[in-house]
Amino acid sequence: MTDPVPLTGRQASRLITVLRHGRDLDAAVAELGIDLRAVWARARTDTRLAIVLAGRDPDVPEERGHTLRPR
C-alpha cells in the first residue's frame, strides 16, 4: 500500500467548509476527490481540521482553546 498524496492547505480548507455545512465525511472526500487516509494524516497537525472532524465548528474561538496544550 502506498502513502496517500498529502492534503494541500486549499484542499483542507475546502473540506472544512463542506463539513461545516453538514456534509458527511465519506461523501465530502468523494466529492472533492480526496483520499480519506490523507485527511486523517493531515488532521494530526491541522487543528481546524481535527475540530471539524469531531463535529464541532472550528471557527468558534472556544473550540480551538480545547485543543491547545498547556505550556
N, C-alpha and C positions, 0 to 999 in steps of 0.2 A: 504494500500500500504506500503510495506516495503522499508526501505532505501537501496540504491544500495550499493554493495560492493565497498569500496573506491579503487580508481585507485592507483596502485603502481607506484613508480618512473620509473621503467622499462617500464610499460605499457604506461605511459605518454610519455616517450621518443620515443617509437616505434610509437605511434600515431602521434607525432610531425613530425617524419621522413616521414611517409606515407603522411601526409597532405602537407608537404613541396614539395613533388613530384607530387602534383596536384590531389590527390585522394579526392573524395567527402567525407564529414564527415560521412554521413549515411553509405556509402559503407565501409569506413575505420573501423568504430566501429563494423560493422557486420563481416568484415574480421578478425578483431582481437579479437572478442568475448567480447567486452567491452560494458557495459551499458552506454547509452548516458547520463543518469542522473548523473552518476559518473564523466563523462567528465566535465559537467558544474559545478559540485561541486568542482572538483579539480582546474578548471580554476580560481576560486575565489582567490586562493593562489599561483598559478603557473604562473609566468609572461610569460615564454616562451610559455606555452600552450595558454594563453589568446591572445598573439600576433599572433600565427599561426591560431587560430580560427577567428581572424579578417582578415585573408587573407594576412598577412604580413610575412616576413621572420624573425623569432626570433633570428637568428644568426647575424643579422646586428646590430652593436652597437647602431646606432641611434634609432632603434625601441625600444630597452629597455629603452632608455632615455625618450621616450614619455610616458612611463607608470609609471615612478618613481614620487613619490610625493615630492614636495619641502620640505625641512626640516626647 
